[in-house]
Amino acid sequence: MTTTHWHDRAAALEIDGRALINGERVHARSEARFDCISPIDGRKLAEVARCDLADVDAAVGAARAAFEDRRWAGKAPAERKRVLVRFADLMLEHRDELALLETLDMGKPIRYSRSVDVQLAQNCVRWYGEAIDKLYDQMAPAPEDSLALITREPVGVVAAITPWNYPMLMAAWKIGPALAAGNSLILKPSEKAPLTALRLAELALEAGVPPGVFSVLPGYGEEAGRALGLHMDVDCIAFTGSTRTGKGIVQMAGQSNLKRAWTELGGKSANIVCADCPDLDAAVTAAVGSIYFNQGESCNAPSRLFVEASIKDAFLEKALALVPNFAPGDPLIEDTVMGAIVDAVQMKTVLGYIASGQEEGARLLAGGTQTRAESGGLYIAPTLFDGVDPGMRIAREEIFGPVLSVLSFTELDEAVRQANATPYGLAAAVWTSNMSKAIRAARSLRAGTVHVNQYDNDDITVPFGGYKQSGNGRDKSLHAFDKYTELKTTWIGL
């Protein structure tokens, strides 16, 4: 597809910013709206419903009614599978529209919105649809005069609050298992990128998800999000976002009805490259590509790079040669590999961390500045710091931008200790030819995912989540059903 194609389609796009409640597109009951602004060039994309407690009450009421009359939960797993597979098919049929909405809304390159985000999101919905009629319940080894059954049931009304960095994919990680298990679902997307969630809900209706089962409430966290967190008729809340907000979600769950609260939170992932790395070029490519992918706006981005001192100069030389390949460009051009920062607030945050790194004595080797200001959009050059001390803010705090901090080490145990010296524990990596050394390091790293001699390989079949303040519970894989179901024991006397 040509550049003109995407710009023309963007110009012709008509966006409906209304909420979707009980199968209908509606304005917020207060009539309040907020402007959805594209970080690509500052254009206003739409006026979006600013939902609050009244809208939450309506969506929860519809969800509860749908759950109680079993219009979805009562369907056979094979029937729910059929609908979810059709939903995934529709996502593929509308891949260009979904990709364009994603790119315009949060600034990522169209090449990735189309080939990565839409593809992985539809695959997630399809996978959980295909999985649900292949899960078996259990019969316990009870005495001869009894029958003991262990069955899995939907938890009820689920609220999902999703972030702005992968709006469609993070929504799919909640939508897939929650709906497959038979729950009613209310999705509150980030106010910074709400557009694909609204379109997904329409496609779900078209696929056959009954009205009331899946609603989408755009709005602000302190309004719609807080109302969901405190609502007495929400049975489960699943949140992906910052650690600070996640702590608040858990507190709200305790203050209200002790709803199940699941959180996938921040990260400060460590990437450890030993001198006996089997392929230095591959390690460099992975380190640079993984931190600058999605403009660095990834919770598992390997933002701390530990390189063994004896190879650090060679590593940095290769890395600096690759950095210019990630210069930000127009996200609607298919050759662009790094796009815009989601909004002015996030850009100010990232630039503040860059200034902090310089003030604390780190050596800025590349980037560090805003670029493409003439476009009206929000872009930051790929940034690389050397000489980073573990105590610096850029080595301790989640930046969520295209900033790589390089530290050196002489002993692997030392690097692992530094890697673990963080409140986060989402992901980590180690590069070495010695598999015994790799396995020992992997066992010692306190992270939900550990990569060996690669970074970011992933699949829907494996769980994703973190240790420590990176959250609880797991997205993806069959383990995600644990978040959206209850286990029931039934004793039958014979």
C-alpha positions as CSV (number, residue, x, y, z in Angstrom):
1,M,0.0,0.0,0.0
2,T,1.3,3.5,-0.8
3,T,1.8,6.4,1.5
4,T,-1.0,8.3,-0.3
5,H,-3.3,5.4,0.5
6,W,-2.9,5.9,4.3
7,H,-3.0,9.6,4.3
8,D,-6.1,9.6,2.1
9,R,-7.8,7.1,4.3
10,A,-7.0,9.1,7.4
11,A,-8.5,12.2,5.8
12,A,-11.7,10.4,4.9
13,L,-12.1,8.5,8.2
14,E,-15.3,9.1,10.2
15,I,-14.9,8.3,13.8
16,D,-17.7,7.7,16.3
17,G,-16.6,8.6,19.7
18,R,-19.7,7.5,21.6
19,A,-19.6,4.8,24.2
20,L,-21.1,1.4,23.6
21,I,-23.5,0.3,26.4
22,N,-25.9,-2.6,26.2
23,G,-25.4,-3.0,22.5
24,E,-26.0,0.6,21.5
25,R,-23.7,3.6,20.7
26,V,-24.6,6.3,23.2
27,H,-23.3,9.7,24.4
28,A,-22.3,9.9,28.1
29,R,-25.3,10.6,30.2
30,S,-23.8,13.9,31.2
31,E,-23.2,14.7,27.5
32,A,-19.6,15.4,28.5
33,R,-16.9,14.8,25.9
34,F,-13.1,15.1,25.5
35,D,-11.0,15.7,22.4
36,C,-9.0,12.8,21.0
37,I,-5.9,14.4,19.5
38,S,-3.4,12.5,17.3
39,P,0.2,12.7,18.4
40,I,1.2,12.4,14.7
41,D,0.4,16.0,13.8
42,G,-1.8,17.4,16.5
43,R,-5.0,17.0,14.5
44,K,-8.3,16.5,16.4
45,L,-9.6,13.0,15.6
46,A,-12.9,13.0,17.4
47,E,-14.9,14.1,20.4
48,V,-15.2,11.1,22.7
49,A,-17.7,10.3,25.3
50,R,-16.4,11.2,28.8
51,C,-18.2,8.5,30.8
52,D,-18.6,8.7,34.6
53,L,-20.5,7.0,37.4
54,A,-23.9,7.2,35.7
55,D,-22.6,5.4,32.6
56,V,-20.7,2.9,34.7
57,D,-24.0,2.1,36.6
58,A,-25.8,1.6,33.3
59,A,-23.1,-0.7,31.8
60,V,-22.8,-2.7,35.0
61,G,-26.5,-3.1,35.2
62,A,-26.7,-4.3,31.7
63,A,-23.7,-6.7,32.3
64,R,-25.3,-8.1,35.4
65,A,-28.6,-8.7,33.7
66,A,-26.9,-10.4,30.8
67,F,-25.0,-12.6,33.2
68,E,-28.0,-13.5,35.3
69,D,-30.2,-14.4,32.4
70,R,-27.3,-16.5,31.0
71,R,-27.6,-15.2,27.4
72,W,-23.9,-15.6,27.1
73,A,-22.7,-17.6,30.1
74,G,-25.4,-20.2,29.4
75,K,-24.2,-20.9,25.8
76,A,-22.3,-24.1,25.2
77,P,-18.6,-23.6,25.0
78,A,-18.7,-24.6,21.3
79,E,-21.2,-21.8,20.6
80,R,-19.1,-19.2,22.4
81,K,-16.1,-20.5,20.3
82,R,-18.1,-20.0,17.1
83,V,-18.9,-16.4,18.0
84,L,-15.3,-15.5,19.1
85,V,-13.8,-17.1,16.0
86,R,-16.2,-15.0,13.9
87,F,-15.1,-11.9,15.9
88,A,-11.5,-12.7,15.1
89,D,-12.4,-13.1,11.4
90,L,-14.1,-9.7,11.4
91,M,-11.0,-8.1,13.0
92,L,-9.0,-9.4,10.0
93,E,-11.6,-8.2,7.6
94,H,-11.3,-4.7,9.1
95,R,-7.5,-4.8,9.7
96,D,-6.8,-1.7,7.7
97,E,-9.4,0.4,9.6
98,L,-8.3,-0.9,13.0
99,A,-4.6,-0.3,12.1
100,L,-5.3,3.2,11.0
101,L,-7.3,4.0,14.1
102,E,-4.4,2.6,16.3
103,T,-1.8,4.6,14.5
104,L,-3.7,7.9,14.4
105,D,-4.7,7.5,18.1
106,M,-1.4,6.7,19.7
107,G,1.3,7.3,17.1
108,K,2.8,3.9,16.3
109,P,3.9,3.2,12.7
110,I,1.2,1.8,10.5
111,R,3.4,-1.0,9.4
112,Y,3.4,-2.4,13.0
113,S,-0.3,-1.5,13.7
114,R,-1.3,-3.7,10.8
115,S,1.3,-6.5,10.9
116,V,1.7,-6.8,14.7
117,D,-1.1,-5.3,16.7
118,V,-4.1,-6.3,14.6
119,Q,-2.6,-9.7,13.9
120,L,-1.8,-10.5,17.5
121,A,-5.1,-9.1,18.8
122,Q,-7.2,-11.2,16.5
123,N,-5.1,-14.3,17.1
124,C,-5.6,-13.8,20.9
125,V,-9.4,-13.6,20.5
126,R,-9.3,-16.6,18.2
127,W,-7.1,-18.7,20.4
128,Y,-9.3,-18.3,23.5
129,G,-12.3,-19.0,21.4
130,E,-10.7,-22.2,20.2
131,A,-9.5,-23.1,23.7
132,I,-12.8,-22.9,25.6
133,D,-14.3,-26.1,24.4
134,K,-11.1,-28.0,25.1
135,L,-10.9,-27.3,28.8
136,Y,-12.1,-30.2,31.0
137,D,-13.3,-30.1,34.6
138,Q,-12.1,-32.6,37.2
139,M,-13.3,-35.4,39.4
140,A,-11.5,-35.7,42.7
141,P,-10.4,-39.1,44.1
142,A,-13.3,-39.2,46.6
143,P,-14.4,-42.1,48.8
144,E,-16.6,-44.8,47.3
145,D,-19.8,-43.3,48.7
146,S,-19.2,-39.8,47.3
147,L,-18.6,-38.0,44.0
148,A,-16.5,-34.9,44.2
149,L,-16.5,-32.6,41.2
150,I,-14.2,-29.6,40.6
151,T,-15.7,-27.2,38.0
152,R,-14.7,-23.9,36.6
153,E,-17.4,-21.2,36.4
154,P,-17.3,-17.6,35.1
155,V,-16.7,-15.0,37.8
156,G,-19.5,-12.8,36.6
157,V,-19.1,-9.1,35.7
158,V,-15.6,-8.2,34.7
159,A,-14.2,-4.7,34.4
160,A,-11.0,-4.3,32.3
161,I,-9.0,-1.1,32.3
162,T,-6.4,-1.1,29.5
163,P,-3.4,1.2,28.7
164,W,-2.6,3.4,25.7
165,N,0.7,1.8,24.5
166,Y,-0.9,-1.3,22.9
167,P,-4.6,-0.3,23.1
168,M,-5.9,-3.1,20.8
169,L,-3.6,-5.9,21.9
170,M,-4.0,-5.3,25.7
171,A,-7.7,-5.1,25.2
172,A,-7.7,-8.5,23.4
173,W,-5.7,-10.0,26.3
174,K,-8.7,-9.3,28.5
175,I,-11.5,-9.7,26.0
176,G,-10.4,-13.2,24.8
177,P,-10.3,-15.1,28.1
178,A,-13.0,-13.1,29.9
179,L,-15.6,-13.6,27.2
180,A,-14.6,-17.2,26.3
181,A,-15.1,-18.1,30.0
182,G,-18.7,-16.8,29.8
183,N,-18.4,-13.5,31.7
184,S,-19.9,-10.1,31.0
185,L,-17.2,-7.6,30.3
186,I,-16.9,-3.8,30.6
187,L,-13.8,-2.3,29.0
188,K,-12.5,1.1,30.0
189,P,-9.7,2.0,27.5
190,S,-7.2,4.7,28.3
191,E,-8.5,8.2,27.5
192,K,-5.2,8.7,25.5
193,A,-6.1,6.0,23.0
194,P,-9.8,4.8,23.1
195,L,-10.7,4.4,19.5
196,T,-9.9,0.8,18.6
197,A,-11.7,-0.5,21.7
198,L,-14.9,1.2,20.6
199,R,-14.6,-0.3,17.1
200,L,-13.8,-3.8,18.6
201,A,-17.1,-3.7,20.6
202,E,-19.0,-3.1,17.4
203,L,-17.4,-6.0,15.7
204,A,-18.1,-8.2,18.7
205,L,-21.8,-7.4,18.4
206,E,-21.7,-8.1,14.7
207,A,-20.1,-11.5,15.4
208,G,-22.9,-12.4,17.7
209,V,-21.9,-11.4,21.3
210,P,-25.2,-10.5,22.8
211,P,-26.0,-6.9,23.9
212,G,-25.1,-6.2,27.4
213,V,-22.3,-8.8,27.4
214,F,-19.5,-6.4,26.2
215,S,-19.6,-2.7,26.8
216,V,-16.9,0.0,26.2
217,L,-16.8,3.1,28.4
218,P,-14.2,5.7,27.3
219,G,-13.4,8.3,29.9
220,Y,-10.8,9.3,32.5
221,G,-9.3,7.0,35.1
222,E,-10.4,9.2,38.1
223,E,-14.0,9.1,36.8
224,A,-15.0,6.0,34.9
225,G,-12.0,3.9,36.1
226,R,-12.5,4.8,39.8
227,A,-16.2,4.1,39.5
228,L,-15.5,0.6,38.2
229,G,-12.9,0.0,40.9
230,L,-15.3,0.9,43.6
231,H,-18.5,-0.6,42.1
232,M,-20.2,-3.1,44.4
233,D,-21.6,-5.1,41.5
234,V,-18.3,-5.7,39.6
235,D,-16.9,-9.1,40.5
236,C,-13.5,-8.8,39.0
237,I,-11.2,-6.0,37.8
238,A,-8.3,-6.5,35.5
239,F,-5.9,-3.6,35.0
240,T,-2.8,-3.0,32.8
241,G,-0.9,0.3,33.4
242,S,1.3,2.0,35.8
243,T,2.3,0.6,39.2
244,R,1.0,3.7,41.0
245,T,-2.5,3.4,39.5
246,G,-2.4,-0.4,40.0
247,K,-1.9,0.0,43.7
248,G,-5.0,2.3,43.7
249,I,-7.0,-0.3,41.9
250,V,-6.2,-2.9,44.5
251,Q,-7.1,-0.5,47.3
252,M,-10.4,0.2,45.6
253,A,-11.2,-3.5,45.4
254,G,-10.6,-3.8,49.1
255,Q,-12.6,-0.7,50.0
256,S,-15.6,-2.0,48.0
257,N,-16.7,-5.6,47.7
258,L,-13.3,-7.3,47.7
259,K,-13.6,-7.9,44.0
260,R,-10.8,-10.0,42.4
261,A,-8.1,-7.5,41.3
262,W,-5.5,-8.4,38.8
263,T,-2.7,-6.1,37.7
264,E,-0.1,-6.0,35.0
265,L,2.1,-3.1,35.9
266,G,5.4,-1.4,35.2
267,G,8.9,-2.7,34.4
268,K,12.5,-1.8,34.3
269,S,13.8,-4.8,32.5
270,A,17.4,-5.8,32.5
271,N,19.3,-7.2,29.4
272,I,22.6,-8.8,30.4
273,V,25.2,-9.5,27.7
274,C,28.2,-11.5,28.7
275,A,31.5,-11.6,26.9
276,D,30.9,-15.1,25.7
277,C,27.6,-14.1,24.0
278,P,27.2,-16.5,21.0
279,D,26.3,-13.8,18.5
280,L,27.2,-10.2,19.4
281,D,25.5,-8.8,16.3
282,A,22.2,-10.5,17.3
283,A,22.5,-9.2,20.8
284,V,23.1,-5.6,19.6
285,T,20.2,-5.8,17.2
286,A,17.9,-7.2,19.9
287,A,19.0,-4.6,22.5
288,V,18.5,-1.7,20.2
289,G,15.4,-2.9,18.4
290,S,13.6,-3.9,21.6
291,I,14.1,-0.6,23.4
292,Y,13.1,1.6,20.4
293,F,10.2,-0.6,19.2
294,N,6.9,1.1,19.9
295,Q,8.8,4.3,20.7
296,G,10.0,2.6,23.9
297,E,6.5,2.6,25.2
298,S,6.5,-1.0,26.3
299,C,6.3,-2.2,29.9
300,N,8.8,-5.0,29.2
301,A,11.3,-2.9,27.2
302,P,14.9,-3.8,28.1
303,S,15.7,-0.3,29.2
304,R,18.7,-1.4,31.4
305,L,21.5,-2.9,29.3
306,F,24.3,-4.6,31.3
307,V,27.3,-5.3,29.1
308,E,30.4,-7.1,30.3
309,A,33.2,-4.6,30.5
310,S,35.6,-6.4,28.1
311,I,33.1,-6.2,25.2
312,K,31.4,-2.9,26.0
313,D,33.3,-0.7,23.5
314,A,32.7,-3.1,20.7
315,F,29.0,-3.4,21.7
316,L,28.5,0.4,21.8
317,E,30.2,0.9,18.4
318,K,27.7,-1.6,16.8
319,A,24.8,-0.2,18.7
320,L,25.5,3.4,17.8
321,A,25.7,2.4,14.1
322,L,22.1,1.1,14.4
323,V,20.5,4.0,16.3
324,P,20.0,6.2,13.2
325,N,17.8,3.5,11.7
326,F,15.2,4.3,14.3
327,A,14.9,8.0,13.6
328,P,11.3,9.0,14.0
329,G,9.2,9.5,10.9
330,D,5.7,9.9,9.6
331,P,3.8,6.9,11.1
332,L,1.6,6.8,8.0
333,I,4.6,6.0,5.8
334,E,5.1,2.3,5.7
335,D,8.9,2.5,5.9
336,T,8.7,4.3,9.3
337,V,9.9,2.2,12.2
338,M,9.5,4.6,15.1
339,G,6.6,7.0,15.4
340,A,5.2,9.6,17.8
341,I,5.1,9.7,21.6
342,V,1.4,9.3,22.7
343,D,0.9,12.8,24.0
344,A,2.6,16.0,25.3
345,V,2.5,14.8,28.9
346,Q,4.4,11.7,28.1
347,M,6.9,13.6,25.9
348,K,7.6,16.0,28.8
349,T,8.1,13.1,31.1
350,V,10.6,11.4,28.8
351,L,12.5,14.6,28.1
352,G,12.6,15.2,31.9
353,Y,14.3,11.8,32.4
354,I,16.8,12.6,29.7
355,A,17.7,15.9,31.4
356,S,18.0,14.0,34.7
357,G,20.4,11.5,33.2
358,Q,22.6,14.3,31.9
359,E,22.5,16.2,35.2
360,E,23.5,13.0,37.2
361,G,26.5,12.5,35.0
362,A,25.6,9.8,32.4
363,R,27.1,10.3,29.0
364,L,24.6,11.0,26.3
365,L,25.9,9.2,23.2
366,A,22.8,9.6,20.9
367,G,19.5,11.4,20.7
368,G,18.1,13.2,23.7
369,T,16.0,15.8,21.9
370,Q,12.6,16.4,20.4
371,T,12.5,16.0,16.6
372,R,10.1,16.7,13.8
373,A,8.5,19.6,15.7
374,E,7.5,21.2,12.4
375,S,5.0,18.4,11.8
376,G,3.0,19.5,14.8
377,G,3.5,16.0,16.3
378,L,5.4,14.6,19.3
379,Y,8.6,12.8,18.5
380,I,11.8,12.1,20.4
381,A,15.0,10.9,18.8
382,P,16.2,7.4,19.9
383,T,18.4,8.1,23.0
384,L,21.4,6.1,24.4
385,F,23.3,6.8,27.6
386,D,26.6,5.2,28.6
387,G,28.3,5.5,32.0
388,V,25.1,5.0,33.8
389,D,25.3,4.3,37.6
390,P,22.6,2.0,39.2
391,G,21.6,4.8,41.5
392,M,20.7,7.2,38.7
393,R,17.0,7.8,38.1
394,I,17.3,6.7,34.5
395,A,18.5,3.3,35.8
396,R,15.9,3.0,38.6
397,E,12.6,4.4,37.3
398,E,10.4,3.4,34.4
399,I,10.8,6.0,31.6
400,F,8.4,4.6,29.0
401,G,10.2,6.2,26.1
402,P,13.0,5.5,23.6
403,V,15.8,5.8,26.2
404,L,18.5,3.1,26.7
405,S,20.8,3.1,29.7
406,V,24.1,1.2,29.4
407,L,25.8,-0.2,32.5
408,S,28.9,-2.4,32.7
409,F,29.8,-5.4,34.8
410,T,32.7,-7.8,35.3
411,E,31.0,-10.8,37.0
412,L,27.6,-12.2,36.0
413,D,26.5,-12.6,39.6
414,E,27.1,-8.8,40.0
415,A,24.9,-8.1,37.0
416,V,22.1,-10.3,38.3
417,R,22.2,-8.6,41.7
418,Q,21.9,-5.2,40.0
419,A,19.2,-6.5,37.7
420,N,17.2,-7.6,40.7
421,A,17.8,-4.4,42.6
422,T,14.5,-2.8,41.4
423,P,10.9,-2.9,42.7
424,Y,9.9,-4.3,39.3
425,G,10.2,-7.8,38.0
426,L,8.5,-8.1,34.6
427,A,11.2,-9.3,32.1
428,A,14.9,-9.9,31.8
429,A,17.5,-11.5,29.4
430,V,20.9,-13.0,29.5
431,W,23.2,-13.7,26.6
432,T,25.9,-16.3,27.0
433,S,27.2,-19.4,25.2
434,N,27.4,-21.3,28.5
435,M,24.0,-22.9,29.1
436,S,24.8,-23.8,32.7
437,K,25.6,-20.1,33.3
438,A,22.4,-19.1,31.5
439,I,20.2,-21.4,33.5
440,R,21.7,-20.3,36.8
441,A,21.2,-16.7,35.9
442,A,17.6,-17.4,34.7
443,R,16.8,-19.1,38.0
444,S,18.2,-16.1,39.9
445,L,16.5,-13.3,38.0
446,R,13.3,-12.2,39.7
447,A,11.2,-11.7,36.6
448,G,8.1,-13.2,35.1
449,T,9.8,-13.8,31.7
450,V,13.5,-14.5,31.2
451,H,14.9,-14.6,27.7
452,V,18.1,-16.5,26.9
453,N,20.1,-15.4,23.8
454,Q,17.1,-13.5,22.4
455,Y,14.7,-10.8,23.5
456,D,11.0,-10.4,22.9
457,N,10.2,-13.8,21.4
458,D,6.6,-14.4,22.5
459,D,3.5,-16.4,21.8
460,I,-0.1,-16.5,23.1
461,T,0.6,-20.0,24.5
462,V,2.9,-18.7,27.3
463,P,1.9,-16.6,30.3
464,F,2.9,-12.9,30.7
465,G,3.1,-11.0,33.9
466,G,5.5,-10.0,36.6
467,Y,7.1,-10.4,40.0
468,K,7.1,-7.8,42.8
469,Q,5.6,-4.4,41.8
470,S,5.2,-5.5,38.2
471,G,1.8,-6.9,39.3
472,N,0.0,-10.2,39.9
473,G,-1.8,-12.8,37.9
474,R,-0.9,-13.7,34.3
475,D,-2.2,-12.6,30.9
476,K,-2.1,-15.0,27.9
477,S,-2.0,-18.8,27.8
478,L,-4.5,-21.1,29.6
479,H,-3.3,-19.5,32.9
480,A,-5.3,-16.4,32.1
481,F,-8.6,-18.3,32.7
482,D,-7.6,-18.4,36.4
483,K,-8.3,-14.7,36.5
484,Y,-11.8,-14.8,35.0
485,T,-13.2,-18.0,36.6
486,E,-14.1,-19.4,40.0
487,L,-13.4,-23.0,41.1
488,K,-16.4,-24.8,42.6
489,T,-16.3,-28.0,44.5
490,T,-19.5,-30.1,44.4
491,W,-19.8,-33.1,46.8
492,I,-22.5,-35.7,45.8
493,G,-23.4,-38.5,48.2
494,L,-24.0,-41.9,46.5
